[in-house]
Amino acid sequence: MTTGGRALVLGGTKFLGVHLVEALLREGWDVTTFTRGRTNPHLFPQVTRLHGDRDDDVSALTAGEWDVVYDLSAYHPAQIHRTADALQDRTDHYVLVSTISVYADVAEPGVDEDAPLAALDGPVPETFEPELYGPLKALCEQAVAERFASHTIVRPSIIAGPHDPTDRFTAWVVRMSEPGPHVTPPLDAPVQWVDARDLADWLVRLGADRTPGTFNAATPAVPFEVLLRTIADEAGVAFEPVVLSDEQRAAEGVRAWADLPLWLDDPTMRGLLDVDITRATAAGLHARPLSETVRDTLAWVRTRGSDERRPDEQPPDDLRAGLTRTRDAELAARYDG
Ligand SMILES: NC(=O)c1ccc[n+]([C@@H]2O[C@H](COP(=O)([O-])OP(=O)(O)OC[C@H]3O[C@@H](n4cnc5c(N)ncnc54)[C@H](OP(=O)(O)O)[C@@H]3O)[C@@H](O)[C@H]2O)c1
């Protein structure tokens, strides 16, 4: 069944946006994108492509009508207000892609949408500052609630799948597909993600139905072992994890998250990848099998263009996250058994 309608996507040429535009087109929507025209400008010649800058000139949005606006590129509340001023009342419904990083306290698992949000310690900075990502996204949510009576706020966990520019999920897919022992996080640590294609399909549905409310968006949390073993099984290699103790990691300078992506050893962050997804599940978020996400991510990473890799490296050490292959092998050999 197609849902149709006119959609404006703020973004649409990178990762989640690419999957969202594809999903909207599949469902028969008339799509307009709004970007600066820098990222993948060759994409989607079949849609109306408007250009401007959310930090400056959004005059391209002062004409046109859209049933649903999908906002994937807001990182500062001023961007929301600028967009709202330009759009006036020429949209029925606004869908903001926020983040699970908005929560004030993720020390414990099971954080749901009613939990308190992070707040800035000082004044709102004039422009986006990466270390204030969570509180600024929380202010974006507040601005959307103030300016758009009909709206949905979606807070994704780690987004996974083809075209991921961060390589946080991809790094594990690549590494655990290679034979030999590998350094891993503790196998019982919880991990969660959302496949970008599942998220995109769901966003289309939420917009079509004008579903009100706020939703975490993630798969059910699983122990890290499930993620890593599934990857090894998919690749047909033995699963040989090597878990370093806290002391060994400290001595070797192996960092949680940067070197072991998706794993947080900081006790105040341990619930980040184990949030409550009851509401999203009830509202129709469907997770494809992990094996499919793994297979498609691996197929994409093996063929991705040089613009999607770390420019200074060649495969398989061109990942933007995780230990290099050489360092992983060296550490795994030293601490195995
Ligand atoms: N990646 C994750 O794991 C993750 C997790 C949770 C939440 N999220 C959220 O998911 C959303 C989508 O992330 P993404 O990585 O797919 O894309 P993104 O980097 O947030 O957005 C990129 C898109 O927005 C456009 N854009 C960027 N700055 C702009 C500006 N100043 N004015 C107009 N257009 C601008 C880009 O095109 P141009 O460069 O051509 O302008 C591109 O199409 C974000 O809101 C992010 O916070 C991501």
Ligand as a Chemical Component Dictionary entry (heavy atoms), coordinates in Angstrom:
data_LIG
# 
_chem_comp.id                   LIG 
_chem_comp.type                 NON-POLYMER 
_chem_comp.pdbx_formal_charge   0 
_chem_comp.three_letter_code    LIG 
# 
loop_
_chem_comp_atom.comp_id 
_chem_comp_atom.atom_id 
_chem_comp_atom.alt_atom_id 
_chem_comp_atom.type_symbol 
_chem_comp_atom.charge 
_chem_comp_atom.model_Cartn_x 
_chem_comp_atom.model_Cartn_y 
_chem_comp_atom.model_Cartn_z 
_chem_comp_atom.pdbx_ordinal 
LIG N1  N1  N 0  24.189 8.500  13.000 1  
LIG C1  C1  C 0  23.630 8.086  14.132 2  
LIG O1  O1  O 0  23.970 7.015  14.648 3  
LIG C2  C2  C 0  22.553 8.924  14.766 4  
LIG C3  C3  C 0  22.044 8.510  15.992 5  
LIG C4  C4  C 0  20.993 9.245  16.573 6  
LIG C5  C5  C 0  20.484 10.350 15.911 7  
LIG N2  N2  N 1  21.005 10.737 14.721 8  
LIG C6  C6  C 0  20.397 11.894 14.021 9  
LIG O2  O2  O 0  20.047 11.468 12.721 10 
LIG C7  C7  C 0  19.944 12.610 11.879 11 
LIG C8  C8  C 0  20.466 12.292 10.504 12 
LIG O3  O3  O 0  21.855 12.078 10.565 13 
LIG P1  P1  P 0  22.665 11.802 9.203  14 
LIG O4  O4  O 0  24.039 11.361 9.616  15 
LIG O5  O5  O -1 21.897 10.924 8.327  16 
LIG O6  O6  O 0  22.762 13.217 8.493  17 
LIG P2  P2  P 0  23.279 14.650 9.010  18 
LIG O7  O7  O 0  24.755 14.727 9.002  19 
LIG O8  O8  O 0  22.665 15.032 10.258 20 
LIG O9  O9  O 0  22.625 15.634 7.927  21 
LIG C9  C9  C 0  23.162 15.738 6.730  22 
LIG C10 C10 C 0  22.135 16.288 5.743  23 
LIG O10 O10 O 0  21.719 17.610 6.083  24 
LIG C11 C11 C 0  22.198 18.558 5.144  25 
LIG N3  N3  N 0  22.696 19.705 5.908  26 
LIG C12 C12 C 0  23.685 19.700 6.839  27 
LIG N4  N4  N 0  23.883 20.937 7.335  28 
LIG C13 C13 C 0  22.991 21.742 6.713  29 
LIG C14 C14 C 0  22.704 23.139 6.795  30 
LIG N5  N5  N 0  23.380 23.977 7.598  31 
LIG N6  N6  N 0  21.720 23.635 6.010  32 
LIG C15 C15 C 0  21.024 22.834 5.161  33 
LIG N7  N7  N 0  21.262 21.497 5.051  34 
LIG C16 C16 C 0  22.230 20.973 5.814  35 
LIG C17 C17 C 0  23.298 17.815 4.386  36 
LIG O11 O11 O 0  23.464 18.259 3.050  37 
LIG P3  P3  P 0  24.568 19.404 2.710  38 
LIG O12 O12 O 0  25.841 18.986 3.370  39 
LIG O13 O13 O 0  24.630 19.391 1.229  40 
LIG O14 O14 O 0  24.020 20.673 3.295  41 
LIG C18 C18 C 0  22.763 16.375 4.393  42 
LIG O15 O15 O 0  21.787 16.177 3.413  43 
LIG C19 C19 C 0  20.631 13.753 12.620 44 
LIG O16 O16 O 0  19.637 14.631 13.076 45 
LIG C20 C20 C 0  21.305 13.079 13.809 46 
LIG O17 O17 O 0  21.327 13.906 14.951 47 
LIG C21 C21 C 0  22.024 10.059 14.130 48 
# 
loop_
_chem_comp_bond.comp_id 
_chem_comp_bond.atom_id_1 
_chem_comp_bond.atom_id_2 
_chem_comp_bond.value_order 
_chem_comp_bond.pdbx_ordinal 
LIG N1  C1  SING 1  
LIG C1  O1  DOUB 2  
LIG C1  C2  SING 3  
LIG C2  C3  SING 4  
LIG C2  C21 DOUB 5  
LIG C3  C4  DOUB 6  
LIG C4  C5  SING 7  
LIG C5  N2  DOUB 8  
LIG N2  C6  SING 9  
LIG N2  C21 SING 10 
LIG C6  O2  SING 11 
LIG C6  C20 SING 12 
LIG O2  C7  SING 13 
LIG C7  C8  SING 14 
LIG C7  C19 SING 15 
LIG C8  O3  SING 16 
LIG O3  P1  SING 17 
LIG P1  O4  DOUB 18 
LIG P1  O5  SING 19 
LIG P1  O6  SING 20 
LIG O6  P2  SING 21 
LIG P2  O7  DOUB 22 
LIG P2  O8  SING 23 
LIG P2  O9  SING 24 
LIG O9  C9  SING 25 
LIG C9  C10 SING 26 
LIG C10 O10 SING 27 
LIG C10 C18 SING 28 
LIG O10 C11 SING 29 
LIG C11 N3  SING 30 
LIG C11 C17 SING 31 
LIG N3  C12 SING 32 
LIG N3  C16 SING 33 
LIG C12 N4  DOUB 34 
LIG N4  C13 SING 35 
LIG C13 C14 SING 36 
LIG C13 C16 DOUB 37 
LIG C14 N5  SING 38 
LIG C14 N6  DOUB 39 
LIG N6  C15 SING 40 
LIG C15 N7  DOUB 41 
LIG N7  C16 SING 42 
LIG C17 O11 SING 43 
LIG C17 C18 SING 44 
LIG O11 P3  SING 45 
LIG P3  O12 DOUB 46 
LIG P3  O13 SING 47 
LIG P3  O14 SING 48 
LIG C18 O15 SING 49 
LIG C19 O16 SING 50 
LIG C19 C20 SING 51 
LIG C20 O17 SING 52 
# 
